[in-house]
Amino acid sequence: MSAFDAARQLADTVLFEGYMLYPYRATDAKNRVRWQFGVLAPPEFTDVDPSERSFLQVDCLLDGQPAGVIARVRFLQVQRRSVEASTVDGFVPVAALDVGDTTYLPWDEAVVQEIDVELTLDRTAEHPLRIDGGSDVEELHGADGAIVGRLVRRREPLDALLHSEVEALPGPYGTSRLRLRLHNRTGWVRPTSGTPDRQDALRHALVAAHLLLSVSGGGFLSQLDPPQWATGYVADCEHDGCYPVLAGEPGRGDLLLASPIILYDHPQIAPESEVSFCDATEMDEMLTLRTLTLTEQEKREARGSDPRAAAMLDQVEHLPPELMGRLHGAIRSMTATARRTDGAAAGSPAGPSAGASDDAGVQPPWWDPVQDAAFSPDTDTVLVAGVAISRGHRVRLRPGAHRADAQDMFLAGRTATVAGVFFDVDGGSHLAVTVDDLAEEDYVNPHGRFLYFSPDEVEPLGVPV
């Protein structure tokens, strides 16, 4: 069993994030602009388009004296698939070919590439990585068994380099920094006329590139939630194009993922997720229902666009009712970060209940006073840094390291006003807030449309207003 097996499902999700999006057809506009995460373009193309990068860099903090580190370099190698029909004059390229219940379309597929590198921890080292090009032919047969066409797949060779260096950090803690840089060195020739084509450059790129690292005889330090003594080391780390998070089972530090997508430590795929939609940030229930509404012609094109789309479509169409029911909702246990100061038992959900206006036109409360009679968001309090915070208090937002939403990060340091205090069924506390310098109507309405933060993610500023 490989040391990386515990993180494979997560890493595959990163690998195929955005690979193909609903409605899963090659002809759809959103699937013509693909691969936005972890693309390492050929260096010559970055000269043409400075928004692209040709390398990624990650700094990892090693705790103790590890015996060894293995880096698994993972990425997609793009291959161009053309569709050819069989004619009396031979095979001829076509824009579409109907075979059985499938309409085959030209498309850029991808081949998963994995290369394991045993790193040298006592010196700087360079590890060349070369992937061969090639071509494959898949025959397409009609109902009578006769060849009616074929799929031709062509891949360009790739040339990459993994650079590693280890530096012992000052101090009594025995910590060292492992710096890794993954370069795409593949050549690319700019066309002599016309606008350079990103689609062509992608066939010479490392797509969705990321690193999995396994350490033996030591461990990796979290850079999202480091021990106090390591915060200075974390501040000096430099990352470009990816960020390191602890992977595998919670509580362990022997596995690390350098991801081009924002993640938190020990991220996990929801156990209810049975189907890979190539978009782990969406709701499975919504995508399942949308996929089931595709017309038969749309399904034909989805099956013929990509083998992964065909497999996904078959899974959705044959999803058992009990698995479909699991997608409707799940309750996750939360860790209580504060307690009520009035001594009442916790039990209210951490969110408002929407109501409707009565006949007199008076708006009802934006929480349910009948269902949640033991709780009062308008008067309940929660201790934050020794201050009893309640409705009206002004706070400064300090989103915690466990958050992975970039929108939360954009709000760091902004001031806000508390609109209510909520408690979930597990005793956790939550503050509904409105950001002071943003238009109030964008964030609050009679149904309680607020931003929510944990008590440990705010800093008290003053008395209620």
For each residue, the residues with C-beta under 8 A, 3 or more apart:
1: 5
2: 5
3: 6 70 214 216 254 255
4: 7 8 11 72 212 214 255
5: 1 2 8
6: 3 247 248 249 255
7: 4 10 11 212 247 248 255 257
8: 4 5 11 12
9: 12 13 269
10: 7 13 14 247 257 267 268 269
11: 4 7 8 14 15 74 210 212 247 257
12: 8 9 15 16 276
13: 9 10 16 17 269 276 280
14: 10 11 17 37 38 208 210 257 259 260 261 263
15: 11 12 19 74 75 76 112 208 210
16: 12 13 19 208 276 278 308
17: 13 14 37 208 261 278 279 280 281
18: 21 34 35 36 37 278 279
19: 15 16 34 35 76 110 208 278 308
20: 24 31 34 278 305 306 308 309
21: 18 24 28 30 31 278 279
22: 277 279 287 290 291
23: 28 290 291 294 298 302
24: 20 21 28 31 291 302 305 306 309 312 313
25: 28 31 105 298 301 302 305 309
26: 31 32 105 106 107 301 304 305 306
27: 31 105 301 305
28: 21 23 24 25 31 32
29: 32 33
30: 21 33
31: 20 21 24 25 26 27 28 34 305
32: 26 28 29
33: 29 30 36
34: 18 19 20 31 108 202
35: 18 19 39 76 78 202 205 207 208
36: 18 33 39
37: 14 17 18 208 260 261
38: 14 56 75 206 207 208 209 210 241 242 259 260 261
39: 35 36 52 53 202 205 206 207 208 209
40: 53 54 55 56 75 160 182 183 184 205 206 207 209 241
41: 45 46 49 52 53 54 184 188 201 202 204 205
42: 45 46 54 184 186 187 188 201 204 205
43: 46 47 54 184 185 188
44: 47 48 187 188 189 190
45: 41 42 48 49 52 54 188 190 196 198 201 204 205
46: 41 42 43 49 50 52 53 54
47: 43 44 50
48: 44 45 190 196
49: 41 45 46 52 196 198
50: 46 47
51:
52: 39 41 45 46 49 201
53: 39 40 41 46 56 240 241
54: 40 41 42 43 45 46 183 184
55: 40 181 182 183 184 240 241
56: 38 40 53 181 182 209 211 240 241 242 258 260
57: 179 180 181 182 238 239 240 241 242
58: 179 180 211 239 242 243 244 258
59: 177 178 179 237 238 239 244
60: 177 178 179 180 213 220 244 256 258
61: 169 175 176 177 178 220 221 223 226 230 233 234 237
62: 66 69 166 175 176 177 178 215 218 219 220 221
63: 173 174 175 218 219 220 221 253
64: 174 217 218 219
65: 174 217 218
66: 62 69 121 215 216 217 218 219
67: 216 217 218
68: 118 119 121 215 216 217
69: 62 66 118 119 121 178 213 214 215 216
70: 3 116 117 118 119 213 214
71: 116 117 119 162 164 180 211 212 213
72: 4 114 115 116 117 211 212 213 214
73: 113 114 115 116 117 129 160 162 182 209 211
74: 11 15 112 113 114 208 209 210 211 212
75: 15 38 40 113 206 207 208 209 210
76: 15 19 35 110 111 112 113 206 207 208
77: 110 111 112 113 131 155 158 206 207
78: 35 108 109 110 155 156 202 203 205 207
79: 108 109 110 111 153 154 155 203
80: 106 108 153 154 155 203
81: 106 107 108 109 151 152 153
82: 93 106 151 152 154
83: 93 94 95 96 97 104 105 106 149 151
84: 91 92 93 94 97 149 150 151 152
85: 91 92 94 97 148 149
86: 90 91 147 148 149 150
87: 90 91 92
88:
89: 92
90: 86 87
91: 84 85 86 87 149 150
92: 84 85 87 89
93: 82 83 84 106
94: 83 84 85 97 149
95: 83 105 106
96: 83 103 104 105 304
97: 83 84 85 94 103 104 140 148 149 304
98: 102 103 104 300
99: 102 103 104 140 141 142 148 149 304
100: 142 143
101: 299 300 303
102: 98 99 300 303 304 310
103: 96 97 98 99 297 300 301 303 304
104: 83 96 97 98 99 140 149 151 304
105: 25 26 27 83 95 96 301 304 305
106: 26 80 81 82 83 93 95
107: 26 81 305 306
108: 34 78 79 80 81 199 202 203
109: 78 79 81 153 306 307
110: 19 76 77 78 79 207
111: 76 77 79 155
112: 15 74 76 77
113: 73 74 75 76 77 131 158
114: 72 73 74
115: 72 73 129
116: 70 71 72 73
117: 70 71 72 73 127 129 162 164
118: 68 69 70
119: 68 69 70 71 125 164 178
120: 123 125 164
121: 66 68 69 166 176 178
122: 166
123: 120 165 166
124: 163 164 165 166
125: 119 120 163 164 165
126: 161 162 163 164
127: 117 161 162 163 164
128: 159 160 161
129: 73 115 117 158 159 160 161 162
130: 157 158 159 160
131: 77 113 157 158 159 160
132: 155 157
133: 154 155 156 157 158
134: 154 155
135: 152 153 154 155
136: 152 153
137: 150 151 152 153
138: 150 151 153
139: 147 149 150
140: 97 99 104 147 148 149 150 151
141: 99 145 146 147 148
142: 99 100 145 146 147 148
143: 100
144:
145: 141 142
146: 141 142
147: 86 139 140 141 142 150
148: 85 86 97 99 140 141 142
149: 83 84 85 86 91 94 97 99 104 139 140
150: 84 86 91 137 138 139 140 147
151: 81 82 83 84 104 137 138 140
152: 81 82 84 135 136 137
153: 79 80 81 109 135 136 137 138
154: 79 80 82 133 134 135
155: 77 78 79 80 111 132 133 134 135 203
156: 78 133 186 203 204
157: 130 131 132 133 186
158: 77 113 129 130 131 133 184 186 204 206
159: 128 129 130 131 184 185 186 187
160: 40 73 128 129 130 131 182 183 184 185 186 206
161: 126 127 128 129 182 183 185
162: 71 73 117 126 127 129 180 181 182 183
163: 124 125 126 127 180 181 182 183
164: 71 117 119 120 124 125 126 127 178 179 180
165: 123 124 125 178 179
166: 62 121 122 123 124 176 177 178 179
167: 176 177 179
168: 175 176
169: 61 173 175 176 177 233
170:
171: 175 229
172:
173: 63 169 229 230
174: 63 64 65
175: 61 62 63 168 169 171 221 230 233
176: 61 62 121 166 167 168 169
177: 59 60 61 62 166 167 169 233 236 237
178: 59 60 61 62 69 119 121 164 165 166 213
179: 57 58 59 60 164 165 166 167 238
180: 57 58 60 71 162 163 164 211 258
181: 55 56 57 162 163
182: 40 55 56 57 73 160 161 162 163 206 209 211
183: 40 54 55 160 161 162 163
184: 40 41 42 43 54 55 158 159 160 204 205 206
185: 43 159 160 161
186: 42 156 157 158 159 160 204 205
187: 42 44 159 204
188: 41 42 43 44 45 200 201 204
189: 44
190: 44 45 48 196
191: 194 196 197 200
192:
193:
194: 191 197
195:
196: 45 48 49 190 191 200 201
197: 191 194 200 201
198: 45 49 201 202
199: 108 202 203
200: 188 191 196 197 203 204
201: 41 42 45 52 188 196 197 198 204 205
202: 34 35 39 41 78 108 198 199 205 207
203: 78 79 80 108 155 156 199 200
204: 41 42 45 156 158 184 186 187 188 200 201
205: 35 39 40 41 42 45 78 184 186 201 202
206: 38 39 40 75 76 77 158 160 182 184 209
207: 35 38 39 40 75 76 77 78 110 202
208: 14 15 16 17 19 35 37 38 39 74 75 76 260
209: 38 39 40 56 73 74 75 182 206 260
210: 11 14 15 38 74 75 242 257 258 259 260
211: 56 58 71 72 73 74 180 182 242 257 258
212: 4 7 11 71 72 74 247 255 256 257 258
213: 60 69 70 71 72 178 220 244 255 256 257 258
214: 3 4 69 70 72 254 255 256
215: 62 66 68 69 218 219 220 253 254 255 256
216: 3 66 67 68 69 254
217: 64 65 66 67 68
218: 62 63 64 65 66 67 215
219: 62 63 64 66 215 252 253 254
220: 60 61 62 63 213 215 244 246 253 254 255 256
221: 61 62 63 175 226 227 230 233 234 253
222: 225 226 245 246 253 265
223: 61 226 234 237 243 244 245
224: 245 264 265 401 402
225: 222 265 401 402
226: 61 221 222 223 230 231 233 234
227: 221 230 231
228: 231
229: 171 173
230: 61 173 175 221 226 227 233 234
231: 226 227 228 234 235
232: 235 236
233: 61 169 175 177 221 226 230 236 237
234: 61 221 223 226 230 231 237
235: 231 232
236: 177 232 233
237: 59 61 177 223 233 234
238: 57 59 179
239: 57 58 59 242 243 244 258
240: 53 55 56 57
241: 38 40 53 55 56 57 260
242: 38 56 57 58 210 211 239 258 259 260
243: 58 223 239 258 259 262 263
244: 58 59 60 213 220 223 239 256 257 258 259
245: 222 223 224 256 257 259 263 264 265 266 267
246: 220 222 252 253 255 256 257 265 266
247: 6 7 10 11 212 255 256 257 266 267
248: 6 7 252 254 255 266
249: 6 252 266
250: 265 266
251:
252: 219 246 248 249 255
253: 63 215 219 220 221 222 246
254: 3 214 215 216 219 220 248
255: 3 4 6 7 212 213 214 215 220 246 247 248 252
256: 60 212 213 214 215 220 244 245 246 247
257: 7 10 11 14 210 211 212 213 244 245 246 247 263
258: 56 58 60 180 210 211 212 213 239 242 243 244
259: 14 38 210 242 243 244 245 262 263
260: 14 37 38 56 208 209 210 241 242
261: 14 17 37 38
262: 243 259 404 405 406
263: 14 243 245 257 259 267 404
264: 224 245 267 401 402 403 404
265: 222 224 225 245 246 250 402
266: 245 246 247 248 249 250
267: 10 245 247 263 264 404
268: 10
269: 9 10 13 273 280
270: 273 284 330
271:
272: 284 323 326 327 330
273: 269 270 276 280 284
274: 284 315 319 323
275: 284 287 288 312 315 316 319
276: 12 13 16 273 308 312
277: 22 280 282 284 287 312
278: 16 17 18 19 20 21 308 312
279: 17 18 21 22 282 287
280: 13 17 269 273 277
281: 17
282: 277 279 286 287
283: 286 287 327
284: 270 272 273 274 275 277 287 288 327
285: 288 289 327 328
286: 282 283 289 290
287: 22 275 277 279 282 283 284 290 291
288: 275 284 285 291 292 316 319 324 327
289: 285 286 292 293
290: 22 23 286 287 293 294
291: 22 23 24 287 288 294 312 313 316
292: 288 289 316 317
293: 289 290
294: 23 290 291 298 299 302 313
295: 298 299
296: 299 300
297: 103 300 301
298: 23 25 294 295 301 302
299: 101 294 295 296 302 303 313
300: 98 101 102 103 296 297 303 304
301: 25 26 27 103 105 297 298 304 305
302: 23 24 25 294 298 299 305 309 310 313
303: 101 102 103 299 300 309 310 313
304: 26 96 97 99 102 103 104 105 300 301 310
305: 20 24 25 26 27 31 105 107 301 302 309
306: 20 24 26 107 109 309 310
307: 109 310 311
308: 16 19 20 276 278 311 312
309: 20 24 25 302 303 305 306 312 313
310: 102 302 303 304 306 307 313 314
311: 307 308 314 315
312: 24 275 276 277 278 291 308 309 315 316
313: 24 291 294 299 302 303 309 310 316 317
314: 310 311 317 318
315: 274 275 311 312 318 319
316: 275 288 291 292 312 313 319
317: 292 313 314
318: 314 315
319: 274 275 288 315 316 323 324
320: 323 324
321: 324 325
322: 325 326
323: 272 274 319 320 326 327
324: 288 319 320 321 327 328
325: 321 322 328
326: 272 322 323 330
327: 272 283 284 285 288 323 324
328: 285 324 325
329:
330: 270 272 326
331: 425
332:
333: 426
334: 350 424 426 428
335: 426 428
336: 339 346 426 427 428 429
337: 428 429 454 455 456
338: 382 383 384 428 429 454 455 456
339: 336 382 383 427 429
340: 343 344 346 380 381 382 423 429
341: 381 382 383 388
342: 380 381
343: 340
344: 340 374 375 380
345: 374
346: 336 340 423 424 425 426 427 428
347: 374 375 423 425
348: 367 372 374 375 422 423 424 425
349: 353 372 422 424 425
350: 334 422 423 424 428 430 452
351: 422 430 448 452
352: 366 367 368 377 420 422 432 447 448 450
353: 349 366 367 368 371 372
354: 366 447 448
355: 364 365 366 368 446 447
356: 364
357: 361 362 363 364
358: 361 362 364
359:
360:
361: 357 358
362: 357 358
363: 357 446
364: 355 356 357 358 446
365: 355 368 369
366: 352 353 354 355 445 446 447 448
367: 348 352 353 372 375 377 420 422 448
368: 352 353 355 365 371 372
369: 365 372 373
370: 373
371: 353 368
372: 348 349 353 367 368 369 375
373: 369 370
374: 344 345 347 348
375: 344 347 348 367 372 380 422 423
376: 379 380
377: 352 367 380 391 419 420 421 422 432
378: 391 420
379: 376 390 391
380: 340 342 344 375 376 377 390 420 421 423
381: 340 341 342 388 389 390 421
382: 338 339 340 341 388 389 390 421 429 431 455
383: 338 339 341 386 387 388 389 455
384: 338 387 389 395 455 456 458 459 460
385: 459 460
386: 383
387: 383 384 393 460
388: 341 381 382 383
389: 381 382 383 384 393 395 418 421 431 455 458 460
390: 379 380 381 382 393 418 421 464
391: 377 378 379 418 419 420 421 464
392: 417 418 464 465
393: 387 389 390 417 418 460 461 462 463 464 465
394: 415 416 417 418 436 461 462 465
395: 384 389 415 416 417 418 431 433 458 459 460 461
396: 413 414 415 416 458 459 461
397: 411 412 413 414 415 416 433 435 453 457 458
398: 412 413 457 458 459
399: 403 408 409 411 412 453 457
400: 403 454 456 457
401: 224 225 264
402: 224 225 264 265
403: 264 399 400 408 409 457
404: 262 263 264 267
405: 262 408 409
406: 262 409 410
407: 410 411
408: 399 403 405 411 412
409: 399 403 405 406 412
410: 406 407
411: 397 399 407 408 414 435 451
412: 397 398 399 408 409
413: 396 397 398
414: 396 397 411 435 436 437
415: 394 395 396 397 435 436 437 461
416: 394 395 396 397 433 434 435 436 451 458
417: 392 393 394 395 433 434 436 465
418: 389 390 391 392 393 394 395 421 431 432 433
419: 377 391 432 433 434 444 448 450
420: 352 367 377 378 380 391 431 432 448 450
421: 377 380 381 382 389 390 391 418 429 430 431 432
422: 348 349 350 351 352 367 375 377 429 430 431 432 452
423: 340 346 347 348 350 375 380 427 428 429 430
424: 334 346 348 349 350 427 428 430
425: 331 346 347 348 349
426: 333 334 335 336 346
427: 336 339 346 423 424
428: 334 335 336 337 338 346 350 423 424 454
429: 336 337 338 339 340 382 421 422 423 454 455
430: 350 351 421 422 423 424 452 453 454
431: 382 389 395 418 420 421 422 452 453 454 455 458
432: 352 377 418 419 420 421 422 448 450 451 452
433: 395 397 416 417 418 419 450 451 452 453 458
434: 416 417 419 438 440 443 444 450 451
435: 397 411 414 415 416 438 443 451
436: 394 414 415 416 417
437: 414 415
438: 434 435 442 443
439: 442 443
440: 434 443 444
441: 444 445
442: 438 439
443: 434 435 438 439 440 449 450 451
444: 419 434 440 441 448 449 450
445: 366 441 448 449
446: 355 363 364 366
447: 352 354 355 366
448: 351 352 354 366 367 419 420 432 444 445
449: 443 444 445
450: 352 419 420 432 433 434 443 444
451: 411 416 432 433 434 435 443
452: 350 351 422 430 431 432 433
453: 397 399 430 431 433 457 458
454: 337 338 400 428 429 430 431 457 458
455: 337 338 382 383 384 389 429 431 458
456: 337 338 384 400
457: 397 398 399 400 403 453 454
458: 384 389 395 396 397 398 416 431 433 453 454 455
459: 384 385 395 396 398
460: 384 385 387 389 393 395
461: 393 394 395 396 415
462: 393 394 465
463: 393
464: 390 391 392 393
465: 392 393 394 417 462
